[in-house]
């Protein structure tokens, strides 16, 4: 039986820039109080992939108690990769801690620059060692909007850093996402091929990135097949904050198969914008949930209003000339 790997794409938690509908691109903004609640729920859900927590959850269920969140029906991650931008990295670090705290197998964070074409070997090297590694990959960063950073409808929003320069064109961004995404797809495929020889665990790579990056990845690497899952939409939506997209990635035909720049393994999308972990997470009333999270504050225990999903970006045309007046959109 052919072994598959799994590649899961996760968008970062909510930020103040999302709430203000900014083009924040490579410019970071604080995680909101509600965003921190999203991170906590996401991290706990990923911790349920560990055997010790699964057992505890089963005990809760047998005792008639309602588990805090649903059991995540995915294998534990064997590698976590994230964008270097703060909002994505904070989200990834929480998942990394949750997946290593009980087992004490935190293999640390790798922040070295990644050369083009080296991700397959990097995944093989880091996955073969003990513990779970978190890799910071600049290739997963959001589109650089240049002078349009921190703007809404072409106008800079006070309180956020101003962007400079032309930024990254649509075509350049799409090319970057295609190349980096292909390398991680091939990395997952290579790990699946290796696991056929030593079937110990299912290879599972998490990519924690941004809304526009995820949409561009799915557009430039459309799934070979899409499996409809109960509760999942028929069309691919824009990623919600902490939304998850999971694909099965086929193994290479042989361990010696050459991976070319155009080669792409077969994929099956079986999870689209999954936010079931947020079922019991509500935004606190009175505007508190919309404010920036302060780690020194006590955690909120009750949330009431439904979350509002915001995109990392609004549609903007590529132009290197700053507008002379506000444009209507």
C-alpha positions in Angstrom: 0.0 0.0 0.0 1.4 3.4 -1.0 2.2 5.7 1.8 1.2 9.3 1.7 2.5 12.3 3.5 0.3 15.2 4.8 0.9 18.9 4.2 -1.2 21.3 6.3 -1.4 25.0 5.6 -2.4 27.2 8.6 -3.1 30.9 8.5 -1.9 33.1 11.5 -4.2 34.3 14.2 -6.1 37.6 14.1 -4.2 40.9 14.4 -5.3 44.5 14.9 -4.3 45.1 11.3 -6.9 42.4 10.2 -9.6 44.1 12.2 -8.8 47.5 10.7 -8.8 45.9 7.2 -5.2 47.0 6.4 -2.9 45.8 3.7 -0.3 44.6 6.2 1.8 42.3 4.0 5.3 42.2 5.6 4.4 44.8 8.2 3.4 43.2 11.4 0.7 44.2 13.9 -0.2 42.9 17.4 -2.2 39.8 17.9 -5.6 40.8 19.3 -7.0 39.4 22.6 -9.4 37.3 20.5 -6.5 36.3 18.3 -4.7 35.0 21.3 -7.7 32.9 22.2 -7.6 31.5 18.6 -3.9 30.6 19.2 -4.7 28.9 22.5 -7.5 26.9 20.9 -5.4 25.9 17.9 -2.4 24.9 20.1 -4.6 22.8 22.3 -6.2 21.1 19.3 -2.8 20.2 17.9 -1.8 18.8 21.3 -4.6 16.3 21.0 -2.6 14.6 18.3 -0.2 13.4 21.1 -1.0 10.0 22.6 -1.0 11.2 26.2 -3.7 13.9 25.5 -5.7 11.5 23.3 -5.9 9.2 26.3 -7.0 12.0 28.6 -9.7 13.1 26.1 -11.0 9.5 26.0 -11.2 9.5 29.8 -13.1 12.7 29.8 -15.6 11.4 27.2 -16.1 8.1 29.1 -16.8 10.1 32.3 -19.5 12.1 30.6 -17.5 15.3 30.5 -17.5 17.5 27.4 -13.9 17.8 26.0 -12.7 21.4 25.6 -12.3 21.0 21.9 -12.8 18.2 19.4 -10.0 15.7 18.8 -8.0 16.7 15.8 -8.2 13.7 13.4 -4.7 14.2 12.0 -1.4 12.6 12.8 1.1 14.7 14.9 3.4 17.0 12.9 6.9 15.7 12.1 8.1 19.2 11.0 6.7 22.7 11.4 7.7 25.6 9.1 6.6 29.2 9.5 6.9 32.7 8.0 9.3 35.0 9.8 6.6 37.7 10.2 5.6 38.0 13.9 1.9 37.0 13.6 2.7 33.8 11.8 5.7 32.9 13.9 3.8 33.4 17.2 1.0 31.1 15.9 3.6 28.5 14.9 5.5 28.7 18.1 2.4 28.0 20.1 1.6 24.9 18.1 5.3 23.8 18.4 5.2 24.1 22.2 1.9 22.3 22.4 3.2 19.4 20.4 6.4 19.0 22.4 5.6 20.0 26.0 4.4 16.6 27.1 7.1 14.5 25.4 10.0 16.9 26.1 11.1 16.5 22.5 11.4 20.2 21.4 14.3 20.1 19.0 14.5 23.9 18.8 14.1 26.6 16.1 16.1 26.7 12.9 16.5 30.3 11.6 19.3 30.0 9.1 18.7 31.3 5.6 17.4 28.6 3.3 19.0 28.4 -0.1 16.7 27.8 -3.1 16.4 24.1 -3.9 17.5 23.0 -0.5 14.2 22.4 1.3 13.8 18.8 0.3 17.1 17.9 1.9 16.4 20.2 4.9 13.2 18.4 5.5 14.8 15.0 5.3 17.6 16.0 7.7 15.4 17.6 10.3 12.7 15.0 10.2 15.1 12.1 10.7 16.5 13.4 13.9 15.0 13.3 17.4 12.4 15.8 18.4 10.2 18.3 16.5 11.9 21.2 14.7 10.4 24.6 13.9 12.0 26.1 10.8 11.6 29.8 10.0 11.4 30.1 6.2 11.4 33.6 4.6 9.8 32.1 1.5 6.5 31.8 3.5 6.3 35.5 4.1 3.3 37.5 2.9 3.4 39.7 -0.2 5.4 42.9 0.3 3.1 45.8 -0.6 5.8 48.4 -0.5 4.4 51.9 0.1 0.9 50.4 0.3 1.7 48.7 3.5 -0.6 49.7 6.4 -3.1 51.4 4.1 -6.8 51.1 3.7 -8.3 52.2 0.4 -5.0 53.7 -0.6 -4.7 55.8 2.6 -2.2 55.2 5.4 -3.8 54.4 8.7 -2.2 56.3 11.6 -0.6 54.2 14.3 0.9 51.6 11.9 4.3 51.7 10.3 4.5 53.2 6.8 5.8 51.1 3.9 8.4 52.2 1.4 9.4 51.3 -2.1 7.6 49.4 -4.8 7.3 46.2 -2.9 6.7 42.9 -4.6 4.7 42.6 -7.9 1.9 40.1 -8.2 3.9 38.0 -10.7 7.0 38.0 -8.5 5.0 37.0 -5.5 3.2 34.2 -7.4 6.6 33.0 -8.7 8.0 32.9 -5.2 5.1 31.1 -3.7 5.1 28.6 -6.6 8.8 27.8 -6.2 8.8 27.6 -2.4 5.5 25.7 -2.3 6.8 23.2 -4.9 9.9 22.5 -2.7 7.8 21.8 0.3 5.4 19.6 -1.7 8.4 17.6 -3.0 9.8 17.5 0.6 6.6 15.9 1.8 6.6 13.5 -1.1 10.2 12.5 -0.4 9.4 11.9 3.3 6.4 9.7 2.2 8.8 7.7 0.0 11.2 7.2 2.9 8.5 6.2 5.3 7.5 3.3 3.0 10.9 1.7 3.8 10.5 2.4 7.6 6.8 2.9 8.3 7.0 4.3 11.8 4.8 7.4 11.5 3.0 9.4 8.8 5.2 12.3 7.6 3.3 15.6 8.3 4.6 19.0 7.5 2.8 22.2 8.8 3.3 25.4 6.9 2.2 28.4 9.0 1.8 31.4 6.8 -0.6 34.1 5.6 -4.0 34.3 3.8 -2.7 35.6 0.4 0.2 33.1 0.5 -2.1 30.2 1.1 -4.5 31.3 -1.6 -1.7 31.7 -4.1 -0.2 28.3 -3.2 -3.6 26.6 -3.9 -3.9 28.5 -7.1 -0.4 27.7 -8.4 -0.5 24.1 -7.1 -4.2 23.1 -7.5 -5.0 19.8 -5.8 -5.2 16.8 -8.1 -8.4 15.8 -6.4 -10.6 17.4 -3.7 -12.4 15.1 -1.2 -15.6 16.6 0.1 -15.6 16.4 3.9 -18.7 16.9 6.0 -19.1 20.6 6.8 -16.6 21.7 4.2 -17.5 24.1 1.4 -17.4 23.0 -2.2 -15.3 25.9 -3.3 -12.0 26.9 -1.8 -12.5 29.9 0.5 -10.0 32.5 1.6 -8.3 31.2 4.8 -9.8 32.4 8.1 -7.5 33.3 10.9 -6.0 29.9 12.2 -7.9 28.2 9.4 -6.4 24.9 8.2 -6.0 23.3 4.7 -4.7 19.7 4.6 -3.5 17.8 1.6 -2.4 14.2 1.2 0.8 14.2 -0.8 1.8 11.1 -2.8 5.2 9.5 -2.4 7.6 9.5 -5.3 7.5 6.4 -7.6 10.9 5.4 -6.3 13.6 6.8 -3.9 15.8 7.5 -6.9 13.2 9.5 -8.9 14.5 12.8 -10.1 12.6 15.9 -8.9 12.7 18.5 -11.6 11.6 22.1 -11.4 8.3 21.2 -13.1 7.7 18.0 -11.2 4.8 18.1 -8.7 3.5 15.1 -6.7 -0.2 14.2 -6.8 -2.2 15.8 -4.0 -5.7 15.3 -2.4 -7.2 18.2 -0.5 -9.3 16.8 2.2 -9.6 19.7 4.6 -10.5 23.2 3.5 -10.4 26.2 5.9 -11.1 24.0 8.9 -11.9 26.2 12.0 -13.7 23.6 14.1 -11.2 24.3 16.9 -12.8 27.8 17.2 -16.3 26.4 17.9 -16.3 27.5 21.5 -14.1 30.6 21.1 -16.1 33.8 21.2 -15.1 37.4 21.1 -15.4 39.2 24.5 -17.9 42.1 24.6 -17.1 45.7 25.1 -14.3 45.9 22.6 -11.8 44.1 24.8 -11.5 41.2 22.3 -10.5 43.7 19.6 -7.6 45.2 21.5 -4.0 44.1 21.3 -3.2 41.1 23.5 -1.0 41.8 26.6 0.7 38.7 27.8 0.9 40.1 31.3 -2.8 40.3 31.6 -4.9 37.4 33.0 -6.5 35.2 30.3 -10.2 35.8 29.6 -12.4 32.9 30.6 -15.5 33.9 28.7 -16.1 35.1 25.2 -19.5 36.0 23.8 -19.7 37.5 20.3 -18.9 35.6 17.1 -15.5 36.1 15.4 -15.1 38.2 12.3 -12.7 36.8 9.8 -10.4 39.3 8.0 -8.1 38.9 5.1 -4.4 39.9 5.1 -5.1 41.9 2.1 -7.6 43.7 -0.2 -7.3 43.6 -3.9 -4.7 46.1 -5.0 -3.1 46.7 -8.4 0.6 46.6 -8.9 2.0 50.1 -9.2 5.2 51.8 -8.1 3.7 55.3 -8.1 2.0 56.4 -4.9 -1.5 57.7 -5.5 -1.9 61.5 -5.5 -5.4 61.2 -4.0 -7.6 58.6 -2.4 -9.1 56.2 -4.9 -12.6 55.0 -4.6 -12.9 51.2 -4.3 
